[in-house]
Amino acid sequence: MEIERKYLVQQLPESLSGYPCRIIEQGYLNTDPVVRIRRDNEKYELTYKSKGFMTRMEYNLPLTQEAYEHLLTKIDGRLIQKKRYMIPLTNDLTAELDIFEGDLAPLILVEVEFSSEEAALAFVPPSWFGDDVTFSGKYHNSTLSKL
């Protein structure tokens, strides 16, 4: 189960270079239901996500690099490329700040995952978070993948 809130970011936090950064590319084999392939640094996986906004079922399966590269030729829409910064927050939460590259730049989104819907609904975002787009399908990566 994935429980997350998502926000647009207008202003980057200070000292961004001091946080761990991952290089991510992902493509979609299907968007309804969501079937995604992802390269996260040197980790490869296939993901299924159910419908929903803040709470969705999510299943991840490991892929080899060869399987990923084979499936990459079969994606629909654009290949999403982004840098993800992992920024610690209070209460053992982590902000996953995505800076999109290519034709999705200058889009910047931040997501925070929670252990419960109650925790997600009670979350008060830091001042650098922008508009809450959790309940807007417009900012799902599967939607962004469509050309």
Buried (B, 14 or more C-beta within 10 A) or exposed (E): EBBBBBBBBEEEBEEEEEBEBBEBBBBBBEBEEBBBBBBEEEBBBBBBBEEBBBBBEBEBEEBEEEBBEEBBEEBEBBBBBBBBBEBEEEEEBBBBBBBBBEEBEEBBBBBBBBEEEEBBEEBEBEEBBBEEBBEEEEBBBBBBBEE
